[in-house]
Amino acid sequence: MLSFAHLWIFALLPLPWLLRAALPPRRVPEVAVRVPFGDRLRSASENAGATAKAAKNTRQWFVPVLLWILLLVALARPLWLEPPITKELPTRDLLLLVDLSGSMQTEDFNNAEGKTVSRLDAVKEVLGEFLGKRDGDRVGLVVFGDAPFLQAPFSTDLDLSRQLLDETAVGMAGAKTAFGDAIGLGVNLFEDSDAPGKTIIALTDGNDTKSQVPPVEAARVAAQRDIRIHTVAIGDPSSLGEEKLDEETLRNVAKTAGGSYFFAADREELSGIYEELDQLETRQVDVISHRPQRDLFYWPLLVALLVSLSEKVVLILRQSRAAAPLSQSGTVRVHPLTGKMEVVK
């Protein structure tokens, strides 16, 4: 789309005519020869040259007016606006904590096809669907076992996060559960985050047996830094030992950090939990738009230059044609001896 950056420039269009009216040209009296038949001579010359004079006047005003208009168009800075380019700025950083302890290998979940799969495989499937709805968020991934490890830093590349999630395996971070240390690592990862929303979603099926920092204490630090924590418990609450599900701790962590606690016994419940989380953590996106523009001011300047040069070329050609008959007829001179006039070619 064509636009002008300085549209007011066109208000200067009548400026030359206004200056001519306010400042008329200076008239210089010329010496003339008085003859008794001056009126008839003037009338004859006016009738003979009326048409030529009109054409000459037209040429005299047309080119300057055209050049003035082209100059104004260039000064107005014509722009060609390209289609707008929009970019979404993330307003929330979302960190996923995934338990990779040995109990996540227990096959007591069903996938979308109804086949029995491990808890981790069910988490990967459902969490992958959840990530597909997080466009506009920066998502990070931390896995934990004996210790927490950063699997994927905060990024808007959700495909990368899903790929790194799929590459995780049970036991790759150790057999035990360091849930509190995982929260602590997540809190540290938010140090450089300037997003207005900061959320942690922690998923585990066991109790904390390896952390140096208790989970509730880590959650209290997160709350002080405006980080919300949602906890998702999976597995069998009646299990014992390492595989025992500490629901009380998970509830306290969520309550302390202003989040919610969820329990999933199978894939359907797990999927429903992430749908509810998707509603709780609604996607808020700031959109900025940029419309590329290209300057076109050089085109009217180029046309003005070509018109001006063309006028000069035409004027030179006309002058050369007018001088040709005179050069062919020769030069008239007076003979120094006889006093007679003669033509010298």
Sequence and secondary structure as in RCSB ss.txt:
>XXXX:A:sequence
MLSFAHLWIFALLPLPWLLRAALPPRRVPEVAVRVPFGDRLRSASENAGATAKAAKNTRQWFVPVLLWILLLVAL
ARPLWLEPPITKELPTRDLLLLVDLSGSMQTEDFNNAEGKTVSRLDAVKEVLGEFLGKRDGDRVGLVVFGDAPFL
QAPFSTDLDLSRQLLDETAVGMAGAKTAFGDAIGLGVNLFEDSDAPGKTIIALTDGNDTKSQVPPVEAARVAAQR
DIRIHTVAIGDPSSLGEEKLDEETLRNVAKTAGGSYFFAADREELSGIYEELDQLETRQVDVISHRPQRDLFYWP
LLVALLVSLSEKVVLILRQSRAAAPLSQSGTVRVHPLTGKMEVVK
>XXXX:A:secstr
 EEES GGGGGGTTHHHHHHHHS            TTHHHHHHHHHHHHHHHHHHHHHHHHHHHHHHHHHHHHHH
T EEEE   EEEEEE EEEEEEEE SGGGG   EE TTS EE HHHHHHHHHHHHHTT TTSEEEEEEESSSEEE
EEEEES HHHHHHHHHT  TTTT SS  HHHHHHHHHHHGGG   SEEEEEEEESS   S SS HHHHHHHHHHT
T EEEEEEES TT  GGG   HHHHHHHHHHTT  EEEESSHHHHHHHHHHHHHHT   EEEEEE  EEE THHH
HHHHHHHHHHHHHHHHHHHHHHHHHHHHH EEEE TTT  EEEE 
